[in-house]
Amino acid sequence: MSPPRRNQARRDQARRDQPPGRRRRGHKPKPVDLWRTVPQLGEPEPIRPAGDPGALLRSLGDVPLQGQGAVAEHHLAAVVERAAGLATALAAAAGLLAESDESRSI
């Protein structure tokens, strides 16, 4: 056992050997009222889907995996595109999807 662990074990044993009244009591954090009222949120702004969800990922450069960078890049791009699609569907279901330029011109 290394010296720091041995010293920690001795301190732990010394704490257990003390009578309960002499132990240090830690400061307990104030309880937080989880059910308190919170201010009402404003109306959310319309959500516009990203034109190219993989742009940010590509801007970071090549994936640093020797010999598997292309495969990893493909899978990461698929995950990002899927997440963007799900976010767009969720926004549409909630009625928060912004009108596209094509729908305004019709």
C-alpha positions in Angstrom: 0.0 0.0 0.0 1.4 3.4 -0.9 2.1 6.0 1.9 -0.8 8.3 0.9 -3.3 5.4 1.0 -1.9 4.1 4.2 -2.2 7.6 5.8 -5.8 7.9 4.5 -6.6 4.5 6.0 -5.2 5.6 9.4 -7.3 8.8 9.3 -10.4 6.9 8.4 -9.8 4.4 11.2 -9.2 7.3 13.7 -12.5 8.9 12.7 -14.3 5.6 13.3 -12.7 5.2 16.7 -13.9 8.6 18.0 -17.1 8.7 20.0 -20.0 10.0 18.0 -20.3 13.3 19.9 -16.7 14.3 19.0 -16.9 13.7 15.3 -16.8 16.7 13.1 -20.1 17.5 11.6 -20.0 18.9 8.0 -22.1 21.9 7.1 -25.2 20.7 5.5 -26.3 22.7 2.5 -29.6 24.6 2.7 -32.4 22.5 1.3 -33.8 23.9 -1.9 -37.5 24.1 -2.5 -38.0 22.1 -5.7 -41.6 23.0 -6.0 -41.2 26.8 -5.7 -42.9 29.0 -8.3 -40.7 30.2 -11.2 -41.3 33.1 -13.5 -43.3 32.4 -16.6 -41.2 32.0 -19.7 -41.7 34.2 -22.8 -42.9 32.9 -26.1 -40.2 30.9 -27.9 -38.9 32.1 -31.2 -39.6 30.1 -34.3 -37.1 27.4 -35.0 -35.4 27.3 -38.4 -33.8 24.0 -39.4 -30.1 24.1 -40.3 -29.4 24.1 -44.0 -26.3 21.9 -43.5 -26.3 20.2 -40.1 -22.8 18.7 -40.7 -21.1 22.0 -41.3 -20.0 22.5 -37.7 -18.7 18.9 -37.6 -16.7 19.4 -40.8 -15.3 22.7 -39.6 -13.5 20.9 -36.7 -11.3 19.0 -39.2 -10.5 15.4 -39.7 -11.4 12.8 -37.1 -8.2 11.9 -35.2 -8.5 8.1 -35.6 -5.6 6.4 -37.4 -6.9 4.4 -40.3 -10.6 4.8 -39.4 -11.1 8.5 -39.8 -13.3 8.2 -42.9 -15.6 5.6 -41.3 -15.8 7.6 -38.0 -16.5 10.8 -40.0 -19.3 9.1 -41.9 -20.9 7.8 -38.7 -20.6 11.1 -36.8 -22.2 12.9 -39.8 -25.1 10.4 -39.8 -25.7 11.0 -36.1 -25.7 14.8 -36.5 -28.0 14.6 -39.5 -30.4 12.3 -37.6 -30.4 14.6 -34.6 -31.1 17.6 -36.8 -34.0 15.7 -38.4 -35.5 14.7 -35.0 -35.1 18.3 -33.7 -36.9 19.6 -36.8 -39.7 17.0 -36.3 -40.0 17.9 -32.7 -40.2 21.6 -33.5 -42.9 20.9 -36.1 -44.9 18.8 -33.6 -44.8 21.6 -31.1 -45.8 24.2 -33.7 -42.5 26.1 -33.4 -41.2 25.5 -36.8 -40.5 28.8 -38.7 -42.1 29.2 -42.1 -39.8 28.5 -44.9 -39.2 30.9 -47.8 -41.0 28.6 -50.2 -44.2 28.4 -48.1 -44.4 32.2 -47.8 -44.2 32.7 -51.6 -47.1 30.4 -52.4 
